[in-house]
Amino acid sequence: MVELKMHKVLFISAFHPGARGSIGAGEAICGDNLKKHVNNGSQVDVIVISPATQYENPEIKALCHSYEV
């Protein structure tokens, strides 16, 4: 019998100058990296500090236990 342990992962991201577009598209919160943690059974929470020129990524948000911008 294989025992699975749940891990908790917290991503904290800040914008870079001139940031625009969807959060999580290859920036500090890399979507592929986040998906890897979720697929391994981790609970993922995200905190993002960003300007109004960036917006939530619904695909990434759907994977997270919590997602705060």
Steps between C-alpha positions, in 0.01 A plus 500: 500500500633841403449781748441841345587809698335832430734791475406862514661735250480880521589706194561869568549710190561867432474672166790624292511855356271535200309183587190442290268211431415178672675402823664158484604494137871429542560753775582430864196275520578264217184313407687177418680503835177564688322218311784264594441568869123454465545174306728375779218556751619828648267769624603819323431851626594812303551862607567752223599866534427656163392823331161546335660421162517134600203275561420161646562194288178294536672177392768538766253622762284189448793279606562684827364452848511880532605776261521859621596798284 
